[in-house]
């Protein structure tokens, strides 16, 4: 999987959950987004979707960085 594809999946599937849980006021919660990104990368690695080097080398996407 490419980083770009992983980011798109994250935006499509994880960001809406973050918005519903932490951003009800409409203000991005970048701390929650960063934590979720790292947790999600770990999950992807543990489940063989990406390898260890990808998980450790991919920096934060723009949607998670204030």
N, C-alpha and C positions, 0 to 999 in steps of 0.2 A: 504494500500500500504506500502511496506517496503521501508526503506531508500535506500537500494541497487537498487531497481526497480526505484525509483524516480531519483536517480543519473543517471541510464542508460538512462532513458527518456530524462533527461536534456542534457546529452552528445549527444544523437542521434538527438534531435530536437532543442535545444537552442544554443549549442556551434557553430554549423555551421553558424547560424545567427550572432553571436558575431564575429566569424572569418571574415565573409564577411564585417561587418560594422566597426570593430575596429582593426582588426589584419591583414590588407592587407599587412603589412610588414613582416608577419610571426612570429612576436614576441607576445606571449600571453599578453593580457591586463587583468591582474588579477583584477584590480579595476572594469572594466566592467563586468567581469565574476562574481565577488562577488555580485555586485549590481543586476545583472540579476538573480542570484540564489535566493537572498532574495525576489525580486519582484515575481519571479516564485513561490516560496513557499507560499507567501501571496495569489497569485492567486489560487493556489491549495487548500489552506485552505478555501478561500471564496467560492469556487465552490464545496466544500465537498469531494474533492479527498483525502485530509488528514485532520486530526483533529488539533485543536489548539496546543495541547501538542507536536505533531510531528513537527509542523511548528516552535515552539519555541525551541525545544530540538535538532533538527538536526543541526550539525555543518557543516562547509564548506566541500565539497568534495575536493579531491586532485586536480581535474581539475580547481578549483577556488582559490587555495591557493598557493602562491608563496613560 
